[in-house]
Amino acid sequence: MNKTFKPIPDFTSEAEEREFWQTHDSTEYVDWSKAKRGIRFPNLKLTTKPITLRLPVSMIDRLKIEAHRMDIPYQSLIKQLIYKGLGLSS
């Protein structure tokens, strides 16, 4: 049985599109069974912004020791801790 899908409307802004998809079921508009899997965007760069953060020397030393134990750069460990602290990890 072939299902007829609704046409996706044209949006005037990203906010309008976001609002639409938050209030509509995408399965009425897209056949997800035909979606391609494993698509990669190798040239896509995450946007980052450098910040200055003053920490006590003893805290930085502890971070460096823990990062060394985990065999990762200490800045990466700081990002992981912030990420987890914000509840963004599962």
PyMOL CGO cylinders between C-alpha atoms (Angstrom):
from pymol import cmd
from pymol.cgo import CYLINDER

trace = [
    CYLINDER, 0.00, 0.00, 0.00, 1.47, 3.35, -1.05, 0.3, 1, 1, 1, 1, 1, 1,
    CYLINDER, 1.47, 3.35, -1.05, 0.99, 6.10, 1.45, 0.3, 1, 1, 1, 1, 1, 1,
    CYLINDER, 0.99, 6.10, 1.45, 0.44, 9.62, 0.17, 0.3, 1, 1, 1, 1, 1, 1,
    CYLINDER, 0.44, 9.62, 0.17, 2.59, 12.17, 1.92, 0.3, 1, 1, 1, 1, 1, 1,
    CYLINDER, 2.59, 12.17, 1.92, 1.69, 15.77, 2.57, 0.3, 1, 1, 1, 1, 1, 1,
    CYLINDER, 1.69, 15.77, 2.57, 3.86, 18.38, 0.83, 0.3, 1, 1, 1, 1, 1, 1,
    CYLINDER, 3.86, 18.38, 0.83, 6.40, 20.11, 3.06, 0.3, 1, 1, 1, 1, 1, 1,
    CYLINDER, 6.40, 20.11, 3.06, 5.50, 23.81, 3.20, 0.3, 1, 1, 1, 1, 1, 1,
    CYLINDER, 5.50, 23.81, 3.20, 7.92, 26.61, 2.31, 0.3, 1, 1, 1, 1, 1, 1,
    CYLINDER, 7.92, 26.61, 2.31, 9.25, 28.40, 5.37, 0.3, 1, 1, 1, 1, 1, 1,
    CYLINDER, 9.25, 28.40, 5.37, 10.28, 32.03, 5.62, 0.3, 1, 1, 1, 1, 1, 1,
    CYLINDER, 10.28, 32.03, 5.62, 12.64, 31.49, 8.56, 0.3, 1, 1, 1, 1, 1, 1,
    CYLINDER, 12.64, 31.49, 8.56, 14.38, 28.78, 10.51, 0.3, 1, 1, 1, 1, 1, 1,
    CYLINDER, 14.38, 28.78, 10.51, 12.26, 29.67, 13.55, 0.3, 1, 1, 1, 1, 1, 1,
    CYLINDER, 12.26, 29.67, 13.55, 9.08, 29.12, 11.54, 0.3, 1, 1, 1, 1, 1, 1,
    CYLINDER, 9.08, 29.12, 11.54, 10.36, 25.73, 10.34, 0.3, 1, 1, 1, 1, 1, 1,
    CYLINDER, 10.36, 25.73, 10.34, 11.38, 24.74, 13.88, 0.3, 1, 1, 1, 1, 1, 1,
    CYLINDER, 11.38, 24.74, 13.88, 7.91, 25.63, 15.18, 0.3, 1, 1, 1, 1, 1, 1,
    CYLINDER, 7.91, 25.63, 15.18, 6.29, 23.62, 12.38, 0.3, 1, 1, 1, 1, 1, 1,
    CYLINDER, 6.29, 23.62, 12.38, 8.26, 20.44, 13.06, 0.3, 1, 1, 1, 1, 1, 1,
    CYLINDER, 8.26, 20.44, 13.06, 7.68, 20.72, 16.81, 0.3, 1, 1, 1, 1, 1, 1,
    CYLINDER, 7.68, 20.72, 16.81, 3.92, 20.63, 16.20, 0.3, 1, 1, 1, 1, 1, 1,
    CYLINDER, 3.92, 20.63, 16.20, 3.67, 18.20, 13.26, 0.3, 1, 1, 1, 1, 1, 1,
    CYLINDER, 3.67, 18.20, 13.26, 4.50, 14.52, 12.78, 0.3, 1, 1, 1, 1, 1, 1,
    CYLINDER, 4.50, 14.52, 12.78, 7.26, 14.16, 10.17, 0.3, 1, 1, 1, 1, 1, 1,
    CYLINDER, 7.26, 14.16, 10.17, 6.01, 10.70, 9.17, 0.3, 1, 1, 1, 1, 1, 1,
    CYLINDER, 6.01, 10.70, 9.17, 3.08, 12.42, 7.47, 0.3, 1, 1, 1, 1, 1, 1,
    CYLINDER, 3.08, 12.42, 7.47, 5.54, 14.32, 5.24, 0.3, 1, 1, 1, 1, 1, 1,
    CYLINDER, 5.54, 14.32, 5.24, 8.55, 12.02, 4.75, 0.3, 1, 1, 1, 1, 1, 1,
    CYLINDER, 8.55, 12.02, 4.75, 8.96, 8.31, 4.00, 0.3, 1, 1, 1, 1, 1, 1,
    CYLINDER, 8.96, 8.31, 4.00, 11.69, 7.52, 6.52, 0.3, 1, 1, 1, 1, 1, 1,
    CYLINDER, 11.69, 7.52, 6.52, 11.95, 3.91, 5.29, 0.3, 1, 1, 1, 1, 1, 1,
    CYLINDER, 11.95, 3.91, 5.29, 13.67, 5.30, 2.15, 0.3, 1, 1, 1, 1, 1, 1,
    CYLINDER, 13.67, 5.30, 2.15, 16.05, 7.58, 4.05, 0.3, 1, 1, 1, 1, 1, 1,
    CYLINDER, 16.05, 7.58, 4.05, 19.76, 7.09, 3.36, 0.3, 1, 1, 1, 1, 1, 1,
    CYLINDER, 19.76, 7.09, 3.36, 21.79, 5.98, 6.35, 0.3, 1, 1, 1, 1, 1, 1,
    CYLINDER, 21.79, 5.98, 6.35, 25.36, 6.83, 7.26, 0.3, 1, 1, 1, 1, 1, 1,
    CYLINDER, 25.36, 6.83, 7.26, 25.61, 10.12, 5.39, 0.3, 1, 1, 1, 1, 1, 1,
    CYLINDER, 25.61, 10.12, 5.39, 28.68, 12.07, 6.45, 0.3, 1, 1, 1, 1, 1, 1,
    CYLINDER, 28.68, 12.07, 6.45, 29.64, 15.70, 6.20, 0.3, 1, 1, 1, 1, 1, 1,
    CYLINDER, 29.64, 15.70, 6.20, 33.45, 15.57, 6.44, 0.3, 1, 1, 1, 1, 1, 1,
    CYLINDER, 33.45, 15.57, 6.44, 33.98, 19.28, 5.80, 0.3, 1, 1, 1, 1, 1, 1,
    CYLINDER, 33.98, 19.28, 5.80, 31.41, 20.48, 8.31, 0.3, 1, 1, 1, 1, 1, 1,
    CYLINDER, 31.41, 20.48, 8.31, 33.13, 22.30, 11.15, 0.3, 1, 1, 1, 1, 1, 1,
    CYLINDER, 33.13, 22.30, 11.15, 31.59, 22.86, 14.55, 0.3, 1, 1, 1, 1, 1, 1,
    CYLINDER, 31.59, 22.86, 14.55, 31.53, 26.48, 15.51, 0.3, 1, 1, 1, 1, 1, 1,
    CYLINDER, 31.53, 26.48, 15.51, 33.53, 27.20, 18.62, 0.3, 1, 1, 1, 1, 1, 1,
    CYLINDER, 33.53, 27.20, 18.62, 34.32, 30.36, 20.49, 0.3, 1, 1, 1, 1, 1, 1,
    CYLINDER, 34.32, 30.36, 20.49, 37.40, 30.74, 22.65, 0.3, 1, 1, 1, 1, 1, 1,
    CYLINDER, 37.40, 30.74, 22.65, 36.84, 31.89, 26.22, 0.3, 1, 1, 1, 1, 1, 1,
    CYLINDER, 36.84, 31.89, 26.22, 39.10, 32.91, 29.06, 0.3, 1, 1, 1, 1, 1, 1,
    CYLINDER, 39.10, 32.91, 29.06, 38.47, 31.07, 32.30, 0.3, 1, 1, 1, 1, 1, 1,
    CYLINDER, 38.47, 31.07, 32.30, 40.50, 31.75, 35.41, 0.3, 1, 1, 1, 1, 1, 1,
    CYLINDER, 40.50, 31.75, 35.41, 40.99, 28.67, 37.59, 0.3, 1, 1, 1, 1, 1, 1,
    CYLINDER, 40.99, 28.67, 37.59, 43.18, 28.07, 40.63, 0.3, 1, 1, 1, 1, 1, 1,
    CYLINDER, 43.18, 28.07, 40.63, 46.56, 26.58, 39.72, 0.3, 1, 1, 1, 1, 1, 1,
    CYLINDER, 46.56, 26.58, 39.72, 45.88, 23.56, 41.94, 0.3, 1, 1, 1, 1, 1, 1,
    CYLINDER, 45.88, 23.56, 41.94, 42.67, 22.82, 40.00, 0.3, 1, 1, 1, 1, 1, 1,
    CYLINDER, 42.67, 22.82, 40.00, 44.48, 23.05, 36.67, 0.3, 1, 1, 1, 1, 1, 1,
    CYLINDER, 44.48, 23.05, 36.67, 47.17, 20.71, 37.99, 0.3, 1, 1, 1, 1, 1, 1,
    CYLINDER, 47.17, 20.71, 37.99, 44.51, 18.18, 39.08, 0.3, 1, 1, 1, 1, 1, 1,
    CYLINDER, 44.51, 18.18, 39.08, 42.82, 18.47, 35.67, 0.3, 1, 1, 1, 1, 1, 1,
    CYLINDER, 42.82, 18.47, 35.67, 46.12, 17.85, 33.90, 0.3, 1, 1, 1, 1, 1, 1,
    CYLINDER, 46.12, 17.85, 33.90, 46.87, 14.80, 36.05, 0.3, 1, 1, 1, 1, 1, 1,
    CYLINDER, 46.87, 14.80, 36.05, 43.41, 13.34, 35.45, 0.3, 1, 1, 1, 1, 1, 1,
    CYLINDER, 43.41, 13.34, 35.45, 43.59, 14.09, 31.72, 0.3, 1, 1, 1, 1, 1, 1,
    CYLINDER, 43.59, 14.09, 31.72, 47.02, 12.45, 31.52, 0.3, 1, 1, 1, 1, 1, 1,
    CYLINDER, 47.02, 12.45, 31.52, 45.60, 9.38, 33.28, 0.3, 1, 1, 1, 1, 1, 1,
    CYLINDER, 45.60, 9.38, 33.28, 42.80, 9.29, 30.66, 0.3, 1, 1, 1, 1, 1, 1,
    CYLINDER, 42.80, 9.29, 30.66, 45.31, 10.00, 27.85, 0.3, 1, 1, 1, 1, 1, 1,
    CYLINDER, 45.31, 10.00, 27.85, 43.42, 13.06, 26.57, 0.3, 1, 1, 1, 1, 1, 1,
    CYLINDER, 43.42, 13.06, 26.57, 44.31, 16.77, 26.45, 0.3, 1, 1, 1, 1, 1, 1,
    CYLINDER, 44.31, 16.77, 26.45, 43.25, 18.60, 29.59, 0.3, 1, 1, 1, 1, 1, 1,
    CYLINDER, 43.25, 18.60, 29.59, 41.17, 21.10, 27.59, 0.3, 1, 1, 1, 1, 1, 1,
    CYLINDER, 41.17, 21.10, 27.59, 39.14, 18.15, 26.25, 0.3, 1, 1, 1, 1, 1, 1,
    CYLINDER, 39.14, 18.15, 26.25, 38.59, 16.93, 29.79, 0.3, 1, 1, 1, 1, 1, 1,
    CYLINDER, 38.59, 16.93, 29.79, 37.34, 20.37, 30.81, 0.3, 1, 1, 1, 1, 1, 1,
    CYLINDER, 37.34, 20.37, 30.81, 34.88, 20.36, 27.88, 0.3, 1, 1, 1, 1, 1, 1,
    CYLINDER, 34.88, 20.36, 27.88, 33.67, 16.87, 28.85, 0.3, 1, 1, 1, 1, 1, 1,
    CYLINDER, 33.67, 16.87, 28.85, 33.11, 17.94, 32.46, 0.3, 1, 1, 1, 1, 1, 1,
    CYLINDER, 33.11, 17.94, 32.46, 31.20, 21.05, 31.41, 0.3, 1, 1, 1, 1, 1, 1,
    CYLINDER, 31.20, 21.05, 31.41, 29.12, 19.01, 28.97, 0.3, 1, 1, 1, 1, 1, 1,
    CYLINDER, 29.12, 19.01, 28.97, 28.22, 16.47, 31.66, 0.3, 1, 1, 1, 1, 1, 1,
    CYLINDER, 28.22, 16.47, 31.66, 27.60, 19.22, 34.23, 0.3, 1, 1, 1, 1, 1, 1,
    CYLINDER, 27.60, 19.22, 34.23, 25.06, 20.83, 31.91, 0.3, 1, 1, 1, 1, 1, 1,
    CYLINDER, 25.06, 20.83, 31.91, 23.24, 17.50, 31.66, 0.3, 1, 1, 1, 1, 1, 1,
    CYLINDER, 23.24, 17.50, 31.66, 23.91, 17.18, 27.93, 0.3, 1, 1, 1, 1, 1, 1,
    CYLINDER, 23.91, 17.18, 27.93, 25.28, 13.66, 28.12, 0.3, 1, 1, 1, 1, 1, 1,
    CYLINDER, 25.28, 13.66, 28.12, 23.20, 10.55, 28.46, 0.3, 1, 1, 1, 1, 1, 1,
]
cmd.load_cgo(trace, "trace")
